Amino acid sequence: MMVFYPSELYKKKLQVKKPIYIVYYDSLQNKTLENGNGRIRFNVEGKEEYEEGEIVNNLREGEWKGWMGKDSFVENYSQDSLLSGALTKANGAIVQYDSTTYKVNPEYPGGIYKMMTFVARNFDYPKEAMKNGVSGIVEIDFVINKIGEVEDIKVKQDLGFGTGEAGIRVVKKFGKWKPGLRRGEPVRVAYTLPIRLNLR
């Protein structure tokens, strides 16, 4: 028999994996979607970016079109699975993509475990931090650019006594990554690296 205490019930956040589209009205207040079927438009807040197309039983279906800044795209879906896409750049160049190149995160050579092993072996715990018993988490922000290089390295959370600077030094040693992709095209991706320091 399992017993659930009320405090445990509120610890987990409700996560919706697939949205249910009940109703959608366009900018002219015309109802274009109801009960998971019809036409819908998604706008990205704060950006000149949108996409629109048909929803059938709450799943993307058929041809979807949109804009990302000055670039446009056309994508084809079957039951919410991307079959193919084409991004037309402002200069007329066309980038073809599919579900395997639609959205890909940058990859450290050998994967995340290799990266964490590298950090553990190459982080120089500052002597002043050791002398003062500093423990906790240092966070380093950085960007993997379009060609896989690390740039814009900054300390997000510092514990003092040189721990932030030591974090920056280890991130500078990362070397080249496999760059991230969005709609088949290399993009800049921001990361935060937590480094746990523990003297116990």
C-alpha positions as CSV (number, residue, x, y, z in Angstrom):
1,M,0.0,0.0,0.0
2,M,1.3,3.5,-0.9
3,V,0.5,6.6,1.1
4,F,0.9,10.0,-0.4
5,Y,1.4,13.0,1.9
6,P,-0.1,16.3,0.7
7,S,3.3,18.0,0.7
8,E,4.6,15.5,-1.8
9,L,1.8,16.1,-4.2
10,Y,2.9,19.7,-4.8
11,K,6.5,19.0,-5.4
12,K,6.1,17.8,-9.0
13,K,5.1,20.3,-11.8
14,L,2.4,19.4,-14.2
15,Q,4.0,18.9,-17.6
16,V,1.9,18.9,-20.8
17,K,3.7,17.0,-23.5
18,K,1.2,17.6,-26.3
19,P,-1.1,20.7,-26.2
20,I,-4.8,20.4,-26.9
21,Y,-6.0,23.3,-29.1
22,I,-9.6,24.2,-28.1
23,V,-10.3,27.3,-30.1
24,Y,-8.3,29.9,-32.0
25,Y,-9.3,33.3,-33.4
26,D,-7.2,35.2,-36.0
27,S,-6.3,38.9,-35.9
28,L,-9.8,39.7,-37.4
29,Q,-11.6,37.7,-34.7
30,N,-12.6,35.0,-37.1
31,K,-12.7,31.5,-35.5
32,T,-10.2,29.4,-37.6
33,L,-9.8,26.4,-35.2
34,E,-12.1,24.5,-32.9
35,N,-11.7,21.2,-31.0
36,G,-8.2,20.6,-32.3
37,N,-9.0,21.1,-35.9
38,G,-8.5,24.0,-38.2
39,R,-5.9,26.7,-39.0
40,I,-3.6,28.3,-36.4
41,R,-0.7,30.8,-36.2
42,F,2.1,30.8,-33.7
43,N,4.0,34.0,-33.0
44,V,7.3,34.1,-31.2
45,E,7.0,36.9,-28.5
46,G,9.5,39.7,-29.0
47,K,10.8,38.4,-32.3
48,E,9.8,38.9,-36.0
49,E,9.0,35.2,-36.2
50,Y,5.8,33.2,-36.8
51,E,4.5,30.0,-38.4
52,E,1.0,28.9,-39.5
53,G,-0.7,25.9,-40.8
54,E,-3.4,23.2,-40.4
55,I,-4.0,21.3,-37.2
56,V,-5.9,17.9,-37.5
57,N,-6.8,16.2,-34.2
58,N,-4.3,18.5,-32.3
59,L,-1.5,17.5,-34.7
60,R,0.3,19.5,-37.4
61,E,-0.7,18.3,-40.8
62,G,0.3,19.3,-44.4
63,E,2.1,22.4,-45.4
64,W,3.2,25.0,-42.8
65,K,4.7,28.4,-43.7
66,G,6.4,31.1,-41.7
67,W,9.1,33.7,-41.3
68,M,12.2,34.1,-39.1
69,G,13.3,37.7,-39.4
70,K,14.0,38.2,-43.1
71,D,14.0,34.4,-43.9
72,S,10.9,32.4,-44.9
73,F,10.3,28.7,-44.6
74,V,7.9,26.0,-45.8
75,E,7.5,22.7,-43.9
76,N,5.5,19.5,-44.6
77,Y,4.1,17.5,-41.7
78,S,2.3,14.2,-41.3
79,Q,0.6,13.6,-37.9
80,D,2.9,16.2,-36.2
81,S,6.1,14.6,-37.7
82,L,8.2,16.9,-39.9
83,L,8.8,15.2,-43.2
84,S,10.7,18.0,-45.0
85,G,11.4,21.7,-44.9
86,A,13.0,24.5,-47.0
87,L,14.4,27.7,-45.6
88,T,14.7,30.6,-48.1
89,K,17.3,33.1,-47.0
90,A,16.9,36.8,-47.7
91,N,19.7,36.5,-50.3
92,G,17.7,33.8,-52.1
93,A,19.8,30.8,-50.9
94,I,17.7,27.7,-50.0
95,V,18.6,25.4,-47.1
96,Q,16.8,22.0,-47.1
97,Y,16.2,20.1,-43.9
98,D,14.2,17.3,-42.2
99,S,13.5,16.1,-38.7
100,T,17.1,15.1,-38.1
101,T,18.4,18.6,-38.9
102,Y,15.5,20.7,-37.8
103,K,16.8,21.5,-34.3
104,V,20.1,20.0,-33.1
105,N,22.0,21.1,-30.0
106,P,25.7,21.7,-30.2
107,E,27.8,18.7,-29.2
108,Y,31.0,18.5,-27.3
109,P,33.4,16.0,-28.8
110,G,32.6,12.7,-27.2
111,G,29.4,14.0,-25.5
112,I,28.4,15.5,-22.2
113,Y,30.1,12.9,-20.0
114,K,33.4,13.6,-21.7
115,M,32.9,17.3,-21.2
116,M,32.1,16.9,-17.4
117,T,35.2,14.6,-17.1
118,F,37.3,17.3,-18.8
119,V,36.0,20.0,-16.4
120,A,36.7,17.7,-13.4
121,R,40.3,17.1,-14.5
122,N,41.1,20.6,-15.7
123,F,39.4,22.9,-13.1
124,D,42.1,24.4,-10.8
125,Y,40.5,24.9,-7.4
126,P,42.0,28.3,-6.3
127,K,44.3,28.1,-3.3
128,E,42.4,31.0,-1.6
129,A,39.1,29.2,-2.1
130,M,40.5,26.0,-0.5
131,K,42.1,28.0,2.4
132,N,38.6,29.6,3.1
133,G,36.6,26.4,2.7
134,V,34.6,27.6,-0.2
135,S,32.0,25.1,-1.4
136,G,29.0,25.5,-3.7
137,I,28.2,25.9,-7.3
138,V,29.9,28.2,-9.8
139,E,28.0,28.9,-13.0
140,I,29.6,29.9,-16.2
141,D,27.6,31.2,-19.2
142,F,29.0,30.8,-22.7
143,V,27.9,30.6,-26.3
144,I,28.7,28.0,-28.9
145,N,28.8,30.0,-32.2
146,K,27.9,29.0,-35.7
147,I,31.3,27.3,-36.4
148,G,31.4,25.5,-33.0
149,E,33.7,27.8,-31.2
150,V,33.2,28.9,-27.5
151,E,32.6,32.6,-27.1
152,D,31.0,35.2,-24.8
153,I,32.2,33.5,-21.6
154,K,30.9,35.1,-18.4
155,V,30.5,34.2,-14.7
156,K,26.8,33.9,-13.9
157,Q,27.3,32.8,-10.3
158,D,30.5,33.3,-8.4
159,L,31.7,31.9,-5.0
160,G,34.5,34.4,-4.8
161,F,38.2,33.7,-4.0
162,G,39.0,33.2,-7.8
163,T,36.4,30.4,-8.4
164,G,34.7,32.3,-11.2
165,E,38.0,33.1,-13.0
166,A,38.9,29.4,-12.7
167,G,35.6,28.5,-14.3
168,I,36.2,30.8,-17.2
169,R,39.7,29.3,-17.7
170,V,38.4,25.8,-17.9
171,V,35.7,26.7,-20.4
172,K,38.3,28.5,-22.6
173,K,40.1,25.1,-22.9
174,F,37.0,23.3,-24.3
175,G,38.1,23.6,-28.0
176,K,35.7,23.2,-30.9
177,W,32.2,21.7,-30.7
178,K,29.9,20.4,-33.4
179,P,27.7,23.5,-33.9
180,G,23.9,23.5,-33.3
181,L,21.4,23.7,-36.1
182,R,18.0,25.3,-36.5
183,R,16.1,24.5,-39.7
184,G,19.2,23.0,-41.2
185,E,21.3,26.1,-40.6
186,P,24.1,26.6,-38.0
187,V,23.0,28.8,-35.1
188,R,24.5,30.3,-31.9
189,V,23.4,28.5,-28.7
190,A,23.8,29.8,-25.1
191,Y,24.7,27.4,-22.3
192,T,25.2,27.6,-18.5
193,L,27.7,25.3,-17.0
194,P,27.3,24.5,-13.3
195,I,30.6,23.5,-11.6
196,R,30.0,22.0,-8.1
197,L,32.9,22.7,-5.7
198,N,33.0,20.6,-2.5
199,L,35.8,20.4,0.0
200,R,34.1,17.8,2.3
